[in-house]
Amino acid sequence: METFNIMFLLLCSVFAFARGFSRNLPILSFDEGYSHLFGDNNLIVLKDGKSVHLSLDERTGSGFVSQDLYLHGFFSASIKLPADYTAGVVVAFYMSNGDTYNKTHDEIDFEFLGNIRGKEWRIQTNIYGNGSTNVGREERYGLWFDPSDDFHQYSILWTTTSIIFYVDDVAIREIKRTESMGGDFPSKPMTLYATIWDASQWATNGGKYKVNYKYAPYVAEFSDFVLHGCTVDPVDFDSVSCEASQSSDSIPKGITTSQRVKMESFRKKYMQYSYCYDKIRYQKRPAECVFNAKEAERLKRFDPVTFGGGRGHHHRHGKRHVSI
């Protein structure tokens, strides 16, 4: 009961943080929260200890991983993406337990898809639960700013009932846990990852434009790390530890009215793809999707399968390749 109460307090605190972005959560140094994953010298921790550069060149990409496993919480980083020609380049900030649950893994993804010169970066969000990789729940968006000009905060709020993706203080997507999703909602402990890698085979116009190493190294910059969640013992998964919150903010029941207005405005202006409207990929709409005629009409001007028509286009383990 004590563990449950602490988890409840934590979820209250992260909801309050996400609602107001009060910046009352600690910013960690890299060594406090993360470890080198791959890429040898392509990962550089700056002298302040709080900023990291990940680079991609002809030899390899690079990445880092959280030191702890987490079951729910608020996870965030400020990211500045590479500029100029970035076709085929993918920067990912995501949660996964694929190394622990080989065939039943969960995942929560932010993926940043590079583009040819003069075209904008795009963001993709996605989730998997219990190995449900046969159903990709991708959404893809443009942005109201150039993410290579400066740092912007990208955040994931994960609770027992919903997952919310944020860009700066704007909620851009909410995924509610529904009965129709069954075990497809992520529900097992996960670690945090950040990677940069070569996804020439699918990332830009379905693989039409490849990574051009004439422009390498491609450098993604990370800072302002927030890892505020319930940690899980990597041996005894039933052992969960949560830090009780000092926040006295009232508990919202989800996205606030003002946040929802901003989210709907963002989606009307910037969403370019939703799996719920992909008639080529899914003859029958996934059960959790709610059809919105206006949204479907808006999305008609975008190619519904630009990002690929099958699961082979985007294999999860591609993010963790040590070499390209």
N, C-alpha and C positions, 0 to 999 in steps of 0.2 A: 504494500500500500504506500509506503514511504517513497519508493522509486516512482510509482505512478503519480503521486502528488508533485514530486520534483519535475517530472516530465511535463505535467500540466502547467506548472509555473513557467517552465521554459517556453512552451508553446505560446503562452500568454505574452511573454516578453518579446518573442520574435514577431508576433502579430503586431504588437505595439510599435516595434521598431519599423516594420515594413509599412505600417500605416503612416507614421510621421517622419520616418528616416531621421530620427533624432540624433544619430551618430553617437549613441551612448554605449555601443558595443566596442570592445577592444579591437584595435588594429594590431595584427600580429606581425612580427618579423618573419621572414621566410623560414629561418631555422626553427622557430617556435612551432610552426604548423605544417611545414612541407619538407619533402626530401626529393633529391634528384631521382628522376625516373629513367631517362635515357638521353643520349645526345652528347655525352662527354662535354667538350668545351663549347658546345652550342648552347649550353645553359650557363648564364653568368649572373651571379648575385652581386648587385652593386654595393658600394662601400657602406651605404646607410643600412644595409641588411634587410631593408623593407621593400626593395624593388628588384625585379628579375627580368632579364632579357632572354627570350627563347628565339632561336634562329633556325632557319632551314637553308641548307645549301646542298650541293650535289652529293655530298657524303651522307647526310642524315638530317632528320628533323630533331626535335628535342621536346622534353616534357618534364613535369614534376608531379608529385602525388602527395596527398595529405598523409601525415604520420598516423592518424587515427581513423577508425571506422566510425560512422555516424548513423544514428537512427532518428531522423527528423531534425529540423533546425533551419537556421538562416545562414546562407553561404554566399560570399560576395567577393569580387575583386574589381579593381580599376584596370582597364585594358586599353592600350593604344595599339592599333593595328598597323601593319606595314603599308607603305604608300606606293603610288605609281602602278606599274603592271604587276598584278597579283593573281592572275588567272591560275586556277588549279591549286592554289594555296588554301589550306583550311587551318584555322585556329580554333581550338575547342576548349571549352571550360565546362566540365561535366562531372556527374556523379555516376559511379558504376560499381558493381560487385562481380564483374565477369570473371575475375581471377579466382573468386571463391565459389561461385555458382556457375559452373561451365555451361550447363544447358537450361538453367532456370534463372538467368541473371536479370537484374533490374537496371534501369538507367534513366537519368534525367540530363538532357543535353542542351547546352548553348553551343551552336556551331556558327562560325563566321566564314562565309564563302567569298573568296577573292574573285577579282574580275579583271577584264582587259582594261587598258588605259582609257580613261574617260568614262568608265562605267563604275557604279557604286558597289561597295561591299554590300552583301546581304546577310541577314541573320536567319538562322534556322533553329527552331526549338523542337524537341521530340522527347517522348518517354517510351520506355518498355517496362513491362512487369512480368516476372516469372517466365522469362524466355520467349515472350510473345513477339518475336522478331518478324513473324509473318504478317503482322499488322503494324505498319509504320504510321505513327501519329504526327507526322511532320507538319509544321506550319513554317512559312517563309515570309520575310518582310524586308522592305527597304527601311531606311532610317531618315530622320529629319536633320541629321548632321553627318559630317564626314568623320568616321571613326578612326581615321589615320591622322587627323589634325591634332587631336588631344586625347587625354584620358577620359573615359566614361565608365560609370559603375554598372556592372552586370551582376544580377543577384537572383538566387533561387530560394524561395520559401517552400519548405516541404513539411507537411503535417500529416496526421493520420487521415485527414479528409480532403485535402486539396494540395495542389502544387501551383505556385504562382511564379512567373518569370517577370523580372523587372529590368528596365533600362533606365539608369538614373532613378528618378523618383516615379517613373511611369510603369504601372503594371501593364504588360503587353499581352499576357495570356494567363488564363486561369483554367486548370484542369481539375474538375471535381471528381472525387471518387464516387462512382455510381455502381449500383447492383449489376447493371448490364456489362460493366467492365470485368467483373469477376476478379480473378487474380492478376489481371493486366495492370493494375495500379501498383507502382513501386512500393514495396512494403518490407524489404529486408535491408540490413545495414549496408551502407555504401561508403566508399572513399571518394575524395575529390581529386580530379585530374585537370591538368592544363597541358595542352600539346600544340605543336605546329608541325604540319606534315604535308607531303605531296599527295594530293588526291586528283591528279590529272585525269584519271579515268572517268570521273563523274562530276566534279565540283562546279565546273563552269560550262554552261550550255550542254550538259550531258556528256562532257568530255571533249567537246569540240576544241576548246582552248586549253593548252597544257601549261604546266609550269615552265617558264623560260629562265634558265639559270644565269642568263646574261645579267639579270637584275638582282641576283643573289649577292649577299645573304638577305633573306627576308626576316625581319626582326619584329617580334611582337613583345610589347613591354607590359609588365604586370606590377601592380602595387596595391596598397590598401586592402590587405587580406583580412577577411572576416570569416571565421569558422566558429559559429555559435550553435552548437547542437549537442545532442546526447551521444556521448562516446560509448562504444561497445567493445568489450573485451574480445580480442581477435581469436582467443582460444575458447572461452566460454561465452557464446553469443547471448546467453541469458543474462549476463552481467552488464547492466546499462547504468551509466553514471551521467547525471545532468547537473549543471550548475544552476542553483536557484537564482531567479532574477531579482534585482533590486528595484525594478521598475514598478511604479504604482499606477501606471496608466490603466484606464478601463479597457476591458477586453472586447475588441471588435468581433463580430460574428463572421467576418470574411472581408472582402474588399469593400472599402467605404464607398459612399455614394459619389463623392468627388473623384476617387480613384477610378471608379467604374466609368464615369463620364470620360475621363482621360483615356482609359483603355479602349472604349468603344470608338472614340475619335481616332486614336492611333490605328486601330484595326481597319477602319473605313478608309484611311488615307494610305496606309503603308503595307497592309497584308497583300501578298502576291500569290500565295498558294496555301491551300488547306486540304489535308487528306480527306476531309469530309465531303468534298465536292469533286473528287477525282473519279470520274465515271469510267475512265479507261482502266484504272488500277483496281477499282472495286465495283463490280457489277451490283453488289448489294452494299449500301452504305453501312459502315460500322455502327453497331448498336447504340453506342453512346452519343453519336452525332445528332445534333438537332438542326434540321434544315432551316436555313434562313434564305428566303427567295432573293432579297436585296443583296445579301452577301454573295450568293451564287452568281447573280447577274454581274456584280462588280468584278468577280474573279474570271469571268469569261474572256476578258481581254488578255489574260496571261495564259501561256501554254500550261495546261494542267499537269503535264508530265515532263516539264523541263528538267526536273531533278532526277529523272529516271523512272522507269515503269515497273521495276521489280526489286526484290530484296537484294539481288546480286550487285546492285549499283553502289551499295554503301555498307560494307561489312564493318561491324562494330570494332573488330580488333585492328582495323587499319590504323586507328589512332595510336596504337601502342607499338607499332613497328619500330624497331631500333634503327633500322636503316631503310632508305628509300630505294 
